Structure formats: C-alpha cells, structure tokens
Amino acid sequence: MLELIKKLFYLLFMLLLISIISFLAIHSAPNSFFAAGELNPNMTKEAIEQLKAVYGLDKSLFMQYVDWVKNIATLNFGISFVSGQDVSAEILKRLPITLIMNITALVVVFALSLYLGVKAALEYEKKADYIIRQISLISFSMPSFYLALLFIIFLSLNLELFPIAGLHSIEEKTGLSYYTDMAWHLVLPVGVMIFVGLGSMIIYVRSLTLEILKSDYYYFALSRGISKKKLLKFYILPNLLPPIITLLGLSLPGLIGGSVILESIFGIEGMGQLFFMSALSRDYPIIMGTLMITSFLTLLGNMMADLILLKLNPYMKRG
C-alpha cells in the first residue's frame, strides 16, 4: 500500500511538471489561433479582445496557468477554439477507440514477441531462428506510414479484402453487426501497429533468452533431466517477464504517438487524429487537453508495469 501511495504522488508530480512544460511550450509557439482573425479586415480589434476575454487569454500567463490547472483538476479542459464544443466531451468521444487499438496491439505484440523470441533462441542458428530474425529486422526498419500505405494499396484497393478508411461502413449496422463491422475496419491499422511493434521486442526477447540458456542454473536444471516444458515454465519465462514488462511500459508513449499517423492515414476519429487536426488549427485547449490525457495514460501504464513487477518479485524495490 505504501508503494502504491508513493507511486501515486510521483504520478501527480510528473503530471504537474508536464502541465508546466506543455503550457509554456504552447504559449511560446509563434503566432496564435487569433492570428488569422487579426489579418481579417472584417474582424475589429474590439471583437478579437472580446474573444480573448471569453477564453481567458486577456489575463497574465501565470493566471492563465492557474485557471487551467484548477479546471483540469475537475476534468474541465475548456472550450474548443474551432468547434466551440466542450474539450472533455470531444476527448471522451474519441478516447475509447484509441485505447482499443493500442491495448489490442500491446497484448498481441507481447504474446507474439514472447513466443517468437523464445522459439528463435531455442532454435539458435537453425532455419526457424533465421526466418524469425529476418521478420524482426524487416519489422524494426519498416516505417508505420509506409506499411499503412502498402496495406491500403494491396489489401484494400487491389484485393478489396478490407475497407480503406473509417470505422464503419456506409450501411448502418446495429447490434453485433455494428461491432464486427468496426473490428473489420480496424484490422489494417491495428495490424500495422502490431507488425511495426514486433521487431525490437522479438530481438530483445531472443537476446534475453539466449542469456538465460547460457546461465549456470539452466545448465544445472538441464543436467538433472528436467523436461523442456518445465524448463520453459519454471526457468525461462519467470526470468523473461520482468524485463519484458518494463520494456512494454516504456513503449507506451511510442504506441500512443504512432496513433497520430495511423489514425490520420486510415481516417479513424481517435485521439491521434484529434491531436493532429488541433495542431494544424492551433486549437490550444484541445492540444493541451490531449497532451495531459496522453501523459496520464502513459504514466498510469508505467505505474501498472512497476506494480506488476513488484507482484512478480516482492523483493524488488523500485523508486
């Protein structure tokens, strides 16, 4: 319980630090959302000042930050400059699909990389090891946007196996068909996320497994005639899980960041696309709200990884 309280305080401290950096970075950017309005001859100076007062931009930078922190403490991220909608509602509407995509990709990457990495190590310098290494190297060097375009060209346009973009078909679906249709639309973007994430993880698992296979305790267990199944269950996997879970926690920012590109390419209305469109239009409330939510999810994922490690090994103390 004490460890959990310490990690919660750490999470809050990091969120505060991220909020300061994000706020200063956004307000240090050249131009502003109102720059186009200032160049519009039909917009009077009084109208622009009135708009700034509505959004609280007429106050000092410090007071703007204080008001913003007070608001986000109650999950009130303000009003969008572009749509005029509540930012919290906009984010909550798009957050589930991004979480579904990232969590699905993370689980599949974990399972596949664990299986393929261990298999490659056990089949060291054999055909299976060579094939898995080639797949992992292609995955590691493949840009997600390029693979996404290849998938669209060959699987959607040429073979017509999957939809090109969007979350749903033109025909309205209900009940179970609604969710199966959405899953069908997500096959390509999630497939890209899985393939791109596999490469480095397979190489890492293979390397760790080879170190375990060279260890004294493994040779001792092997000399006792223990079966391969028990060696895998009691000697290899328990020593693999802690570093892999740590790496998965650290890979969360990359997965969430990759959503920006993939959601834009596949036309998926998620957090990534929302952030991208807001950045283009300088919609500061949505940009800062998205940054804070993404930071919170990343820190929460890392905290959960730490707690899982403590569960696996209660004697491990992490700061």
N, C-alpha and C positions, 0 to 999 in steps of 0.2 A: 504493500500500500504506500509506503514511504517513497519507494522508487517511482511509483505512478504519479504521486504528487509532485515530485521533483521534475519529472518529465513534462507535466502539465505547465508548471511555472516556466520551464525552458521554452515550451511551445509558445506561451503568451509573450515572453520576452522577445523571441525571434519574430513573431508577428508584429510586435511594436517596432522593432528595428526595420523590418521590411516595409512597414507602412511609412516610416520616415523617409527611407531611401526612395520608395516609389513616388511619394508625394513631391519630393524635391525634384526628382528626375522629370516627372510630368510637367511641372511648372517651370522647369528650366528649358524645355523644348522651345525651339524658335516658332514664332507665330502662335496662333491660338485658334480656337473654334470660331471666335468672333472676327478673325482677320478678314474673311470673305465679306462679312457684313459691313466692315469698316470701309471696304472698297466699293460697296454698293451705293450709288448716289441716291437711291430711294430710302436708304436707312439713315435716319438722323442720329446725331450724337446722343441726343436725349433718349432715343429708343434703345440704343446699344447700352447706355448706362442703366436703363431700367431693367434690361435683360440681365446684366451683370448683378444687379441688386437681387433679382429673383433667385439667381443661382448662388448668391453669397460671394461673388467674385469681386465685390467692391470693398471687402474687408482686407486687413493685412494678411500676409501669408501665414503668420503664426495663428491668427484667429480662424483662418480657413481650415488649417490643420486640426485645431482643437475641435471645431464644429464637426469636421469629418470623422474624427475618432469617436466622438460622442455618438454620432449617428450609426457608425458601423458596429458599435457595441450592441446596438439593438437591431442589427442586420438591415439598417436603412442606408442604402448606398446612394440615395439621392434620385434625381430625375434625369433621364437621358436628354442630352442636348438635341439629338437628332429626332427621335421618335416622340419625346415628351412623356414616355412611359416610365413607370417605376423600375429602377435598375434591378432591384431584388427580384421582382417578378420576371424580368427578362432573363436573368441568370438562372433562376429556378426552372424556368421553362426549358432551357437548353442544357442544363447540367446533367440530367439523367442519362441522355444518350451518350454524352462524352464519357461518363463513368462506366456505362455498359461496355462501350468499346474498349476502354483502357483496362478495365478489370478482366474482361474476357481475354484480351491479348496477353495480359500479365500471367494469368493462370495457365494458358496454353503454352506460352514461352517457357514457363517454369517446368511444366511436365515434359515437354518435348526436349528441351535442352538437357534436363536431368537424364532422360532415357538415352538420348543420342550421345551425350558426352561420356557417360559411363560405358556405353557399348563400344564407343571408339577406343577408350582406354583399355578395356578388356580384350579388344581385338587389335591391339597395338601392332602397327606396321602390316596389317592384313588388308584385304580388299575393303571390308566394311569401314575400317579406320580411314582409308584413303578417300572413299566416297563421302563420308561424313565431314571430313576436313575440307574437301572441295566445296561442299554445300555451305559450310560455315564461312569459308572465305568469300564466296560469292555474296552471301547474305551480309557479311561485315562491310563489304565495299559497295553495296548497292544503295544509292540514294532513294529515299522513300518516294519522292515525287516522280522519279523516272520509272520506278517499278509500278507506281499507280497508273501512269500513262500507258505502260505496256499492257497492264491488265485490262484497261479500258479498250485499247485498240484490238487486242486479240480475243479476249473473253467476252467483251460486251458488243463491240462493233462487228468483228469478223465471225465469231461463233455464235453470238447472240445468246449466251448462256446466262448472263447476269445483267441487271439494269445498269445503265451508265452512271446515273447520279440520283440523288434524292433519297428519301426514307420510305416513301410509299408509292404505289402505282397510281395511275390516273383514276382507275376504277376504285370507288370507295369500298373498303373492306370492313367487316365487322367480326366481333368475336375472335376466335382462334386464328382466322384467316388474316386479321389485322396484324397480329404479332409474327406469324410466319412470313408474311409479306415484308415486314420490316426487317426480319432476320435475313431474308433473301437479299435485300438491298445492302445489308451490312457485311455480306460475305467478302466482297472485294476490299473495302477499306480495312476491315479487321485482319484480313489475310495479308495485306501489305504490312501492317503493324507487327504481325507475328513473324513474318519472314525476315523483316529488317532487324527485329529484336533478337532473333535466334543466334546469329553469327557469333557475336562476342561471348554470349552466355555458353554456347557449346564449347568454344575454345577454353573458356575458364573452367568449366566442369571437367573437361578432359584433362587439363593440366593438374587440377586438384586430385583427380582420381589416380593419375599416374604417380603422384607423390605418395598417396596412400598405399598403392601397390608396392612401392619400394620400401615402405616402413618396416621396422623390426616386428611390431606387433602383428602385422598382417602375415609376415613370413612365419611367425610362431604359430598363428592360427592355422595357416596352410599346412604346416608340418604336422599338426595334430589330426589332420584328415577331415577337417570341417567341410561340409558341403558348400558348393558355390552359392547356393541360395542363402544359407546362413551367413556366409562371408559378406554377401551383399547387404543383408538386412542388419547385421549387428556390427560390422566393421567399416564398411564403405559409406553407406547412407548416413549414419549418425555423425560422421566426421565431415560429410559434404554439406549438410543442411545449414549449419551456422554461417559459413562464408557466402553461400548462395543467397540466403535470406537477406544478409547485409547488402549484397550487390543489388538484389531486387529493390530494396528500399531506396538505394541511391539512384536506381534507374527510373524511378517515378517521374522526376522532372522532365527527362527526355521523352518519355511516353506522352505525357500531357502536352509538352511543347510540340511534338510531332503531330498532334491533333490539329493544330493550326493549319498546317499544309494540307493534310489529307481531307479534312472537312471542307476546305475551300475547293479542292480539286473535285471531290465527289458531291459537292452541293449539299452537305449534311448540316442542318441547322443546330449545331452544337456550340460549346463554349469556344472552341478554336476559331470557328468561323465568325462568331460574335466579336471576339477579340480582334481579329484581322480587319473586319469591316469598321469597327470602332476606331482602330488605329488610323485607318485611311481618312476617316471623317473627323478625327481629333475629338471624339466623344469621351471626354475625360472621366465623367462619372462611371461609365461602363468599363473603361480601361482599368481604372483603379479598383473597381469592384471585382472584376475578373482576376486581376493580379492578386488580390487579397484572398479570394476563394481558392485559387490555384495554389497559392503559397500554403494556405491552411491544409488543403488536402495532401500536399507533398509532405509537410511536417507531420501530419497525422499518420501518413503511411510509414514514414521513418520511425515514428514513435512506436507504432504497432510492430514493426520489424524488430526493434530493440526489445519489446516486451516478449515477443515470441522467442527471441534468443535467450532471454532470462528464464523462460519456461523450459526451454530445452536444456539449458545449463544454469541452474540456480546459483552456481558459484562464480559465474561470470558477472563482473561489476562493470557497468558502462556509465560514463559521465552524462 
